[in-house]
Amino acid sequence: MIRNAAIALVFSAGLIAAALPAQVWRSDQGDGTYRNPVLFADYPDPDIIRVKDDFYFVSTTFANAPGVTILHSKDLVNWRIAAHVVDRLDGDPRYDLRNGGDYRHGFYAASLRRHNGMFYLAVTPVGHKTRIYRSASIDGPWAYKELDREAFDPALFIDVDGTAYLGTSIGTDGTVTLLTLNDDLSAVTAAKVTYYNKGAEGSKIIRHNGWYYLFNAIPSKLAMTVSRSRSLWGPWETKSSIDDKSGGHQGALVDMPDGSWYGFVMVDAGAIGRMTNISPIFWKDDWPWWGTADKPDVVPDRSPKPISGHAFAEPSSSDDFASPKLGLQWQWNHNPDDSKWSLTQRPGFLRLHATQANSIWTARNTLTQKAQGPKMRAIAKIDTAGIKAGDVCGLGTFGKYNAQLAIVGGPKTSRSLRMQLTESTKDGPRTDVLVRAIPVTSRTLWLRTDMDFDTKQGRVGYSLDNRLWQDVGDAFPLAFDWRTGTFQGQQIAISCYNPAVTGGYLDVDSFTVAPLSNGVRP
C-alpha cells in the first residue's frame, strides 16, 4: 500500500511538473548566486529605486499599450511586473494605428522616485512636453501634470533638502541642464546648465557621502561616463566607466538596505533587444566602480545575490485566459480597439475579432509580449470556428521581422495555413508569402513559434494534437534595428485582421512559453 501510494505520488508530481512550463531563463541560480542578465528580455532604459525593502524598476515601452512598465523585486534578481503607468497612448491619433501608426515615437526613458509619501515618475512622450505622473501606490491609479517644456530622457532627483530637479541632456548636444521643480513637482521654477559632456544623454543623478554623481550614456560609443561634484552646479570631473563590452552603457546605482550600493545598466543585445545587468559596486577614492576590486569596471557574469533568502520569481508569460482581465505580461501594438476583443464573450478564451487592415504592420489589436532568450518556444491552442473569408489570424513574431503562421479564411468556410514574413524597411513594410496554403479541416489547432537568439533564427509550425508537429517554411531571421522595426527586440504576437471591413474572429484557448531545448535548425 505504501509503495503504491509513493508511486502514485511520484506519478502525480510528474504530471504536475509536466503541466507547468519550465523557465526559459533563470537568473537566480538557487545556490546564493545570480547570473546576468537578470531578465533575458527587452526591458530597456532602466531606472531602479528602493523603498524600504522593495525595489521598483521602470522601463520604456515605446508604442505598446498599456505603457511604461514597472516591475517589483525584493532582491534585485527576481522580478515580477507590478503595473503599467499609462493605460492608453495619447497625444497623437497615430497611436490608434491611423495613417500607418507611429513606431518611432511613444513613451521612452522614464525616471522614478519616491518623495513625501508619493511615487513620482517623469517621462517625455517623444515630441511632447514632459509629464510628471504621481500616485500614492505603485499599482496606481496614476495622474500627471504636464510641464511647460520637453526634457529629453528626464532624470528625476530629490535632494536632501527636499528640492526636486530634472536633469536632461541630448547626445547630439551633450549639454546637461537641471530644471528646478516646485514643491509638488508640477511646474519648472528655474533652469540652468550644469555641465557639458560631449555625446551625453540618459542622465541619472544620485548623492553619496557628500558628493553628487551624474551618470550618462554615450550612445555613439555604447559607453557610460560617471561625473562627480560637491555641488549640483559643478564644477564636475568625469571618468570613463563601463561599456557594452564590459557590462552596459546606460544606468546608475541604487542603494541597498545595508548601506551598500548596486549598479543597474542596459546593454544592447541584438535581436532580443536591450537587457539589464546588475552589478556589485565598490568605492575607491570616492568614485564608484562596477564589479570587484580585483576586476574593476567589469560587470560580472555571475555573482552572489545582493539579498539572500527570496524565492525565484519572474514576469508571467503563459496564460489560460481564465481571468476576465488581461495579464500584465500582455501589451497591444498601439492602442487597441476595445470593441474588437474580449475575455468574457467566451469565458476561458481570448477572442480577437478581425480588425480591418492589409497587413500585420497596420493591424490593430495585435497582442504582444516580450520574447525571452536565449531560446524560447511559444504555443497557442486555437479554435478556428469563427474564421471567415479573408481573415488572417494566427501566431508569430513582431518587430524588425514579423513572421506569421496564420489561419486564412477562404470561400465556403474553407481554411488554410499561410506562412508569411513582413520585414520593416526604410521604405516601409515588405511582405513575402513563403508558404501560400496548407489546407486545414480541423477546428482545433496548435500553432508554434520558436525563437533562438543564439543563432538569430526563428521557425513556425503547427500540430493537430499537440504531439506531432510539422514545420511550415524555412528558418527566418531575428534582428533588432533602431532605424526600422518597432524600436524593440523581437516580440511574440497574436493577431487577427481582414482587408475587408468585416470579418470573423479567432478564439485562443491557451498560450504557453517554454524553453527551446535544441534550438532552431538552419
N, C-alpha and C positions, 0 to 999 in steps of 0.2 A: 504493500500500500504506500509506504513512504517513498520507495523507489519510483512508483508510478506517479505519485504527486510531484516528485522532484523533476521527472521527465516532463510532466505537463507544465510545470512552472518554467522550465528552460525553454520549452517549445513556445509557450505564451510570450515569454520575454523576447524570443527570437522574432515572433510575428510583430510585436510592438516595435522592435528595433528596425525591422524591415519596412514598417509603415512610415517611420519617421525619416525624412531625408537627412543625410549626413551634411555637415558643414562643408561648404566649398573652400573656405579659408578660415583658419583658426589662429588668431594672433596669440591668445593665451595658451601656452604650451602645457599647462596643468602641472608643472613642476616648479612653479615660482618664477618662471621667466616668460617673456613675451618675444615675439618677432615682429619686425616691421614688414609691410605697413600694418597699422592696427585695423584698418578696413581695406580690403583688397577690392576697392570700388572707387568710383568717381565722386569724391567729396572735396571739391576744390575750395581755395581761398579760406582756409580755416581761421577761426578766431575762437579761442577757448578761455573760459573763465572758471574760477572755483567759487562756490557759495557754500561755506561751511564744509560739509563732507561730499558735496555734489559738484560734478564737473559738467559744463554745458558747452557744446561745440556747434557753432553756426556755420553753414556752408552755402555757397552760391547755387542757384537753381535755374538761372537764365530764363528761358521761355516756358518752363514747366509750371503747371498749376495743380495743386496748391504749391506755393513757392516759399523760399527762404527756410530751409530745413534746420531744425535744432535737434541735436542728439544729446543724450544724457549718459553719464558713466559715474561709477564710484571709484574707479582706479586708473582712468586714462587708457585702459586697454579694451575693456568690454563695454560696448556701446549699444544703446537702443534709440530708436527715433522717438523723441518726446513730443514734437509739434511741428507744424508749419505756420509761419507767421502770417503769410499772405494767402487768403482763400482763393482770390482770383487776381489776375493781372489787370491793371487798369492804366489809363493814360494814353492808350493808343488802340484804335479799332483793329489794327492788325493782330492784336493778341487774341482776337476771336477768329483767327486764321482768314481774315479778309485780305484781298489783294496779295495772296501768296504768303501771308503771315510775316513774322519778323524773327528770324533765328539769330540775328546779330546783336540784339538788344535784350531787354528784360532786366531781371534783378541780379546784380553782380555782387562783388565782395561786400559783406556786411560786418559790422563790429558790435559786439555785445558786452554790456556792463550791468552791474547791479549797484544801485545807488538809492539811499534813503527808502528802502523797502520796496523799490520798484526795479523791474528789468527794463533797460533801455537798449534799443537796437537802432543803429544808424545804418542806412542803406541809401544808395543813389540809383534809382532805375535809370538806365542809360538814356541820356537825352532829356532827363527831367531833373527837377530840384531835389535836394536831399531831404529824406524823411527821417524823423526820429519816432520810431514806434515805442510804445510803452505798455507794460502790463504788470499787474501785481503778481501774476503767476506765470511760470514758463509755459504752461499749457494755454495761455490766453484767457479771455479774448484780448487782442492787440488793437490799439488805436494809434494813429500817428498825427503829428503836426509837421507840416512842410516848412522848411527853411526858405530863405529868400534867395538862395543860390545853389549851384551844383558843386558839391565837394566830391571829387573823384576818389573812389576807394577810401571812404572816411574811416579814420581811426579814432574811436571814442576813448577818452581818457578822463578820469576823475582824479584831481589832485588831492593831497592830504587836507587841504582847507575846504574841500567840497566843491571847488570850481570845476566846471566841466569844459572840456575842449574837444574840438575835432581837428585831427591832423589830416592833411590832404596833399597829395603830390601826383603828378603825371609823369611817367617815364620819359616822354619826349621832351620834357622841360627839366624835371629834377628839382624844382623849387618846392620846398616843404613849407606849407602855410598852416598856421594854427588859428582856428576860429574859436573865439571865446563865446560860450553859451550862457544864457540867463539861468536863473535858479531852477526853473522847471524844464530846462533843456528844450524850449520851444522856439527860441529865436537866437540869432547871432548878435552879439553886442560889440564885438571887435574882431579884427582880422589883422594878422601880422606875419610877415615872412620870418621864419626862424632859422632856415638853413637851406643851402643849395648842395645837392648831392647828385651828380650827373647820372641820368638814367633812372632815378629812383621812383618807385611807386609802391603801392601796397603797404603803407606805413602802419606800424604798431608802436605804441608807447607804453612803457612801464616805469615804475620808480622802485629803486632798491638801494638801501644803505646810503641815502643822501644823494644818489645820482639819478638822473633821468636817462633812460636808454631808448633809443629810437632805432627800430628795425625796419629795413627797407629791402624790397625785392629789386633786383636789377635785371629785368626781363631779357635784355639784349645779351646777357651773359649767363642767364639762368642761374644767378648767384644772389647771395644775400650780403648786405653790409649791416654792421651794428655801430651806432654812434652814441656818445655819452657826453653829458654836460651836467654841471652843477645847477644850471638854470634851464627852464624850458625855452628860454630865448637865446641860449648859447652863451659863449662860443662852444661849438661841438667839435669833437675829434672822432674820427671814423677809422674803423679797421675792417678789412675783408673778413668774411666768416665762411659759412659753408656754401656749396653749390649743388647742382643736381647730381654730380658725380660723387659727392661726399655726404649727401643727405637730403638736399632740397633747396628751395630758393625764396619761399615766401612764408612767413610765420613769425613767431615770437616765443615768449616764455609765459608760463603760468605757475603761480606759487602753490606750494603743497601745504597740507595741514601742519607738517613738522618744521616748516620754515625753509625747506629746500625748494629748488626750482626744477621744472622740466621744460623742455622745448617741444614745440609742435611746428611742423614745416611741411609745405606742399612740394611734391616732386612730380614733374611731367613723366608719365609712364607709358606713353604710346597709346595704343588703341583703347585701353581700359580707361584712359583719361588722366586726371590729376589726383594722386593719392596722398594721404597724410602719414608721415612718420612721427614718432615721438622719441625723445632722447633725454637721458640724464644731462644735467648741466653742472659744471663745476666753475668756480670763480677763481681767478688769478689776477692780481693787481687791479682789482675792481672791474675786470672785464668778464663777461660770461663766455664760456667755451662749451661747445657741444661735445658730447661723448665723455671720455675719461681722460685723466691726466696723461696716461701712457699713450693715448691715441687722440690728441685734441682735434676739435673741429671735424670729426667724423662721426656721423650718426650710426650707432651700432646696429647691425642686422638683428642681433639678439641681445637681450639684457634682462636683469632682474626686474620684476614688476615693480612699479612705483609704490603701490599699496597692495599688500597681500591679503588673502582671505576672502576675496569676492569671486563669485561663480562666473562661469562663462556666460556671455550674453552677446547677441548680435542683432542687427536690424532684421525684422521679419522679411520673408521672401515668398515662401509657399503660401497658398490661400485656397480654402474650400468655399469661399464666398457665402458662408453661413451667416455672417453678420449683415445687418441692414446698412452698415456704413463701410466704405472702402478702408482697407488697412492703410496705415501711414506710409508703407513702402511704395504705394502706387502714386503716380503723378500723370496728369494728362499732358499731351503735347499741345501747348497753348491752352486757352480756356475751353472747357467742354460745353457742348450744348446739352444742358441737363434734361431736356425732354427726350433725348435720344439714348439714354442708358438707364439701367435700373438694377437694383439688387432685391427688389420686392415683387416685381411682376411675375417672377418665377422663383420663389424662395429657394436658396441654396445654389443659385446660378447667377452669374453676371450676364445680363442681357445687353448686348450692344446693337442698337438699331443702326442700319446703314445710313451714314450721312452722305450728302452729295459732294463728290469730288472725283477728279480724274486720276489721282494718284495718291499714294500714302503721304506724300510731301505736303499736300494741302487738305488732307482728310482730318476733320475734327473728330474728337473722341477716340484718338489713338491713345491707348492706355499703356504707360511705360513704367518700368522700374529699372534701377541701375543693374547693369551686368556685374557679375562677380568673377574675379580671377582666382588663381591663374587659369583654371579650366572649368567650365560650367555646362550644365545641361538643363534646359527648361522644357517641360512637357505640359501641354494644355489638353485636357479632355473636353471635347466639344460635342454639341448636339447641332446637327446641320438642318433640322427640320424647318427652321424659319428662313432659310436662304432662298431668295427669289432671283429671277433672271437679272443678270447684270451685277449682282452683289460680288464683292471681292473681300472676303473675310478670313482672317487667319492669324498666324503667329510668325514672328521673325525678329529681326534686329532693327535698330533705329539709330541713325547717326550719320557719319560720313557715308557708310554703306548701309542700305536698307534692304535686307533680304526678306522676302515674303513667301511663305508657303501658305497659299490661300485656297479656300473653297470658293469656286466661281459658279454662280448660278447660271444655268442655261435654259433653253426652251423646254416647256412641258415638264417642269420640275427636275430636269436633269442637272447633275452637278459633276464638277471635275476639279482636280487639284492642279494648281498652277504654281510654278516657282519663278519669281521674277526678282531682279536686283536693280534697285534705284541708287545711283551714285549722285551725291551732291557735288556739283562742279561750279566753277566760277561763272559759267554761262547758264547755270540753273540745273535742276534735277534731270538726269537722263536715265530712262528705264529700259532694261533689256529683259525680254521674256526668255528664260533659259530652258524651262520645260513647260510647254504650252498647255497640255491637257492630259491628265490621267483620270479616266472615268471612275466615279465613286458612286456606289449604290448604298453603302452602309450609312445609317443615320448617325451612329456614334463613331467618332474618330479620335485618335490621339495624334497631336502634332508635336514635333520635336525641333528644338533649335539648340545646336551645340556651338559654343564659342571657346576657342583655345587661344589665349593671349600670349602663350609662348611662341606658337607658330604663326600667330596673327591670321588665323583662318577660322571660318565657320562652316557649318553644314546644317541642312534641314532634312527631316524625314517624317514618315507617318507610320501608323500602325492601326490595325483593325481590332486589336485585342490587348494592347499594351505589353505584348510579349515578343511577337515577331515584328521586326521593323524593316522598313525599306527607305534607303536614302533617295532623295529627289534632287537631281542635278549634282554638279561637282562642288568642291570646296570653293568658297568665296572669300575675299579679303576682309579683314577688320582693320580699321585705321582711325586715327584722330588727326584732324587738320583744322587749326583755329580759323583759317580763312574760309573754309566751307564746312558743311555739316551743321551740327546743332550747337557747336562750341562745347560739346560734352563728349565724354567717352561713349562707346557703344552701349546702347540700352536694349532691353528686351521690350517687345511691343506686341500688343494685341490690337488688331484694327478691323474695321468693317465699314466699307464705303461702296458707293454705286455712282457711276457717272450720270445716271438719270436722277430725277428729282425724288422719286420714291423708291423704296427698296424693302427688303425684309430685315432679318435680324440674325445675330449669332448668339447662341447660348453657350457659355463657358461653365462647365461643371466644376473643374478644379485646375489649379496651376501649381506645379511642383518644380523647385530648383534643387539640384543636387550636383555633386562633383562629377566631372567628366574624367574618368579614370585613365583612359588610354589616349586621350587627345583626339584631334581631328586628323583624319588621314588625308594626305595630299591628293 
